[in-house]
Amino acid sequence: MSSLTHFDAQGQAHMVDVGAKPATRRTAIAEGRITMQPATLDIVRSGTAKKGDVLGIARIAGIMAAKKTSDLIPLCHPLALTRVAVDFELLPEAHAVRCLATVETVGPTGVEMEALAAVQVALLTIYDMCKAVDKHMVMEGVRVLEKHGGKTGSSWY
């Protein structure tokens, strides 16, 4: 296993120096899901939640999270994102909503953290908007599915 990159030789936390790395097109795709009671999923599907369009607001929250990741994660680099897409899939048989976030940039470092932040905050927003009717929702399976660009090229997980 390689050493952790966010620590120097003395074990002190630091931001990784990416200044010498070439700017390449970087893409990361992450997913996660939130399970809920069937009646809650019906409310999400029908758009009748008291707070409004659950998935529309969760999409905006996910996009905002991707843009603000470096403000939330202490050692993340601020990045100029070129694309953030947050999509949802209703999974009626599982009483769940799947979130898929795709984030892109052209730069010296990847966008996995931005994709993960987008998914998690989108799911948190669904939870927030539906918690009045369902306090037993569970967010799960948040993970990177694939990444492209940089020295390592493409990886699928």
C-alpha positions as CSV (number, residue, x, y, z in Angstrom):
1,M,0.0,0.0,0.0
2,S,1.3,3.5,-0.9
3,S,1.7,6.1,1.8
4,L,-0.9,8.7,2.5
5,T,-0.4,11.8,0.4
6,H,-1.9,14.3,2.9
7,F,1.0,13.9,5.4
8,D,4.6,15.1,5.1
9,A,7.7,13.2,6.3
10,Q,7.1,14.4,9.8
11,G,3.5,13.2,9.9
12,Q,2.0,16.7,9.6
13,A,-1.1,17.2,7.5
14,H,-0.6,19.3,4.4
15,M,-2.3,20.1,1.1
16,V,-0.7,18.0,-1.7
17,D,1.3,20.0,-4.1
18,V,-0.2,19.5,-7.6
19,G,1.6,22.4,-9.2
20,A,3.9,20.3,-11.4
21,K,1.2,18.0,-12.6
22,P,-0.2,18.5,-16.1
23,A,-3.7,19.7,-16.5
24,T,-5.8,17.0,-18.0
25,R,-9.5,16.4,-18.4
26,R,-10.7,14.7,-15.2
27,T,-14.1,12.9,-14.7
28,A,-15.5,11.1,-11.7
29,I,-18.8,9.4,-11.3
30,A,-20.2,8.5,-7.8
31,E,-23.4,6.9,-6.6
32,G,-25.5,6.4,-3.5
33,R,-29.0,5.7,-2.5
34,I,-31.6,6.4,0.2
35,T,-34.1,3.9,1.2
36,M,-37.5,4.9,2.7
37,Q,-41.0,3.7,3.4
38,P,-43.1,3.0,0.3
39,A,-45.4,5.9,1.1
40,T,-42.5,8.3,1.3
41,L,-41.3,7.2,-2.1
42,D,-44.8,7.9,-3.5
43,I,-44.6,11.4,-2.1
44,V,-41.2,11.9,-3.8
45,R,-42.5,10.4,-7.1
46,S,-45.6,12.5,-7.1
47,G,-44.0,15.8,-6.2
48,T,-46.4,16.4,-3.3
49,A,-43.9,17.0,-0.5
50,K,-44.8,20.0,1.7
51,K,-41.4,21.5,1.1
52,G,-41.6,21.2,-2.7
53,D,-40.0,19.3,-5.5
54,V,-37.7,16.9,-3.5
55,L,-35.6,15.7,-6.4
56,G,-35.3,19.2,-8.0
57,I,-34.1,20.8,-4.8
58,A,-31.8,17.8,-4.1
59,R,-30.3,18.1,-7.6
60,I,-29.4,21.8,-6.9
61,A,-28.0,20.9,-3.5
62,G,-25.8,18.2,-5.0
63,I,-24.5,20.7,-7.6
64,M,-23.8,23.3,-4.9
65,A,-22.0,20.7,-2.8
66,A,-19.7,19.7,-5.7
67,K,-18.8,23.4,-6.2
68,K,-18.1,23.9,-2.4
69,T,-16.2,20.7,-1.7
70,S,-12.9,22.4,-0.9
71,D,-14.8,24.5,1.7
72,L,-16.1,21.3,3.4
73,I,-13.0,19.0,3.2
74,P,-10.0,20.7,4.7
75,L,-7.3,19.5,2.3
76,C,-9.2,19.5,-1.0
77,H,-8.0,21.8,-3.7
78,P,-10.5,24.4,-5.0
79,L,-11.3,23.4,-8.5
80,A,-12.8,25.1,-11.5
81,L,-15.5,22.5,-12.4
82,T,-16.5,22.4,-16.0
83,R,-19.6,20.1,-15.5
84,V,-21.7,18.8,-12.6
85,A,-24.6,16.5,-13.3
86,V,-26.8,15.0,-10.6
87,D,-29.4,12.5,-11.6
88,F,-31.9,10.3,-9.8
89,E,-33.4,7.0,-10.4
90,L,-36.5,5.8,-8.5
91,L,-36.1,2.2,-7.4
92,P,-39.7,1.2,-6.4
93,E,-38.9,-2.5,-5.6
94,A,-36.2,-1.3,-3.1
95,H,-38.3,1.7,-1.9
96,A,-35.3,3.8,-2.7
97,V,-33.9,6.7,-4.7
98,R,-30.5,6.2,-6.4
99,C,-28.4,9.3,-6.9
100,L,-25.7,9.4,-9.6
101,A,-23.3,12.4,-9.8
102,T,-20.9,13.1,-12.7
103,V,-18.2,15.8,-12.2
104,E,-15.7,17.1,-14.7
105,T,-12.8,19.5,-14.8
106,V,-9.6,20.2,-16.7
107,G,-6.9,20.4,-14.1
108,P,-4.0,18.8,-12.2
109,T,-6.1,16.8,-9.7
110,G,-9.2,14.6,-9.8
111,V,-12.8,15.3,-8.9
112,E,-13.7,12.1,-6.9
113,M,-14.3,14.2,-3.7
114,E,-16.6,16.6,-5.6
115,A,-18.7,13.7,-7.0
116,L,-18.9,12.0,-3.6
117,A,-19.9,15.3,-1.9
118,A,-22.6,15.9,-4.6
119,V,-24.1,12.5,-3.9
120,Q,-24.0,12.7,-0.2
121,V,-25.5,16.2,0.0
122,A,-28.2,15.4,-2.5
123,L,-29.2,12.4,-0.4
124,L,-29.1,14.5,2.8
125,T,-31.4,17.0,1.1
126,I,-33.9,14.2,0.3
127,Y,-33.7,13.1,4.0
128,D,-34.2,16.7,5.2
129,M,-37.2,17.2,2.9
130,C,-38.9,13.9,3.8
131,K,-38.0,13.5,7.5
132,A,-41.4,14.9,8.6
133,V,-43.1,11.8,7.2
134,D,-40.3,9.2,7.5
135,K,-37.7,9.2,10.2
136,H,-36.3,5.8,9.2
137,M,-34.7,6.6,5.9
138,V,-31.2,5.2,5.4
139,M,-28.5,6.6,3.2
140,E,-26.1,3.9,1.9
141,G,-23.7,2.7,-0.7
142,V,-22.0,6.1,-1.4
143,R,-19.0,5.3,-3.5
144,V,-17.0,6.2,-6.5
145,L,-18.0,4.2,-9.6
146,E,-15.4,5.4,-12.0
147,K,-12.8,8.0,-12.6
148,H,-10.9,9.1,-15.8
149,G,-7.9,11.3,-16.5
150,G,-4.6,12.0,-14.9
151,K,-1.6,9.7,-14.6
152,T,-3.6,6.6,-13.8
153,G,-6.0,7.0,-16.7
154,S,-9.4,5.3,-16.2
155,S,-10.5,3.2,-13.3
156,W,-13.8,1.4,-12.6
157,Y,-14.7,0.3,-9.1
